[in-house]
Structures are given as C-alpha cells and as structure tokens.
C-alpha cells in the first residue's frame, strides 16, 4: 500500500494538478475582486440566452458564472459540458 503524502503526490502528479487545485481558491478570489472594478456597457437587444461551454476543469467557470448571475441576469444562462452543442444553438 502506498501512503498518500505530499511527496508521493508529486511523484504521480506530473502536471501539478494538486498545486492547481490548492491555488484555485486564491485565484478565484483575485478574479472576483478584479471583476468588481469593471464596468460594462452591453446592448442586450436580440440576446435571448447565453451558453457557456467547457468540459472538465474548463466547465467549472461556467457553473460559477451561472450561479453568480442566477438572480441578477435577465437572460437565461446555460452551461454545456458535452462534446456536442445543444439543439437550441
């Protein structure tokens, strides 16, 4: 049996996924703080819905954005984590 230690994780984690996961909370907080200072002027005419597509780690930001905007967005936001696009696109 292999003991789960930081040294053993480093042996098997050649892409440093553990490090990325460890740092993700800090990165999200930095991004949220930066977003607070951005002002956008967007013409929403003709936009019926928003689709964010991403799989695996790339899909997580879509979930975050959808949850964050759920109560404030006048436009439905969908998250697609499939290899194909939904029929409504």
Secondary structure, DSSP 8 states (H G I E B T S, - for coil): -----HHHHHHH-TT-HHHHHHHHHHHHHHHHHHHTT-------TT--EEEEE--THHHHHHHHHHHHHTTT-SSEEEEE-SSS--TT-
